[in-house]
Amino acid sequence: MPYYIFVAGGVMSSVGKGAATASIGKILQNMGFKVTALKIDPYINIDAGTMNPIEHGEVFVTNDGTECDQDVGNYERFLGIDLSTENYLTTGRVYQTVIAKERNLDFNGKCVEVVPDIPNEVIYRIKKVAANTQADFVLIEIGGTVGEYQNLLFLEAARMLKLQNPKNVLFFLVSYLPTLKIIGEMKTKPTQTACRLLNEAGIQPDFILGRASVSLDAPRKRKISIFCNLDPKDVISAPDVESIYAIPIDFEKEGLGERILKKLNLKKKKKFNNNAKEWEKLVDTIYSKKPPVKIGIVGKYFETGEFSLMDSYISVIEAVKHACWANNKEPEIQWLSAQKFENNSKELQKLKDFDGVIVPGGFGTRGIEGKIKVIEYLRKNKIPFLGLCLGMQLATIEFARHVCGIKDATSTEFDSKAKNPVIDIMKEQVELLKDKKYGGTMRLGAWNCVVALGTISGRAYKQKNISERHRHRYEFNNDYRDTLEKNGLIISGINPEKNLVEIIELKNHPFFVGTQFHPEFKSRPLTPHPLFKEFIRVAAQNRKSKK
């Protein structure tokens, strides 16, 4: 029988439940156990695909095309496994399924009720993942914060599963302990309140992970222990860290792995594990002193009032970091607002300060002309460029306009009546948009690609046949392919099933690559993505040449 570990959050959102869940999973994995993880989000949306990234953060995409919460990306990166649609639940998905079952008489005419039928569906889905993966441990992160009305049903499911399997279920509360500057003392009262709210849902946490700016001291642990009914050893310090990849090691310093096994009466499956050693080596590399490489990311989903929200591009950021560490370089990432480049040539001159620039994915017309000007500048000044999804499409438009002389070249995403749509909507998407079917209808998930050897991409991948993840409605228009290729554009990656352009490059440029897919979704700290790795290698060379 598998073991289930639920992770809930206290005091505030964005407290670090995803990183904590992934870290717990990594610790258990390093002990030799097979681990999988689920994210439960309490919103009515069926998936994350239709949500604004500024509000919700990045939309992560799995191999099977599920548009999900960014925490699923954390699980994949930490655990080194591919997850699927089964690893992602929302209130909308659960209710949709229960209502469909009622309509199909699956309840045999019984009255269908919120409790227990909704929690039972959640439990069914959790157990299905356990059965399909044959995992020893199933980790379940419950989105939101304890005390919110939205996640009560998921907490009820957790309580009911504990009732069914009392010896196989553990609960973690990840809670925030503020330190007010004017007082100078770390306060435990918010965490005590969060624990009490969890108790009101019928759940007593087995562990409390104390998130704070610094480590918890003995008095704070003792206080939480007394008022939250835990052994002090089960109050685990979770201070802010420079790198989330250090969290499993920090947890292990407090004996978390051994405490979990003791509560479940288990023993390690492996005494020594190479994965654990590799992870420690990775963290040593992260914290070691390394030569810097300066990377600019030109986007539009990170400005929210006076604040910057990095979560909108979290997979891109992590992929850059992975590649930098693999090249023994220190990543220096700077955000560049696309709109600032639209009518300001002085801003463009600043691009020379960067060793490489990334133009990531996105939707809509805002900031588009600024991004095109950035790409033109990078092309002309031989600055390493990596375009992802929309970034690839804009590189195609820029090349068509300024090299091929098609001055009105554009995408039908920006102009539905475009005369020269070098980027056009996919034929199967036309009817979907007409019927306003937006959710889950893009070209999604893993698609095959054949890479041309002898190209930059071929050099990076070192193989001909690859598979990459997609999320888009618009494609390179093959009607313009001959014209663009004759003028020097290289088509270095093709989807063989539909003859779709997947990768473009330029001749006589150190690194100018655009991908229709999102390579960042497959990058992991121990196995960086080949394109990012090559991009950083060339960017580092560019830095040397400027000295």
BELSULWO-V459249 format. One record per helix or strand of 2 or more residues. SS is the DSSP state (H for helix, E for strand). FROM is the first residue (numbers start at 1). LEN is the number of residues. If there is no record, write none. Layout:
ss=<SS/SS>
from=<FROM/FROM>
len=<LEN/LEN>
This chain:
ss=<E/H/E/H/E/E/H/H/E/H/H/E/H/E/E/E/H/E/H/H/E/H/H/H/E/E/E/H/E/H/H/E/H/E/H/E/E/H/E/H/E/E/H/E/E/E/H/H>
from=<3/17/35/53/59/67/70/85/88/91/114/137/149/169/179/185/189/207/218/232/235/244/256/274/291/303/307/310/329/338/345/356/368/384/390/409/420/427/443/456/465/474/478/489/500/512/519/530>
len=<8/14/7/4/3/3/10/3/3/13/20/6/16/8/2/2/12/6/11/3/5/10/9/14/9/2/2/17/9/4/9/4/13/5/13/3/6/8/9/6/8/3/9/7/7/4/4/17>
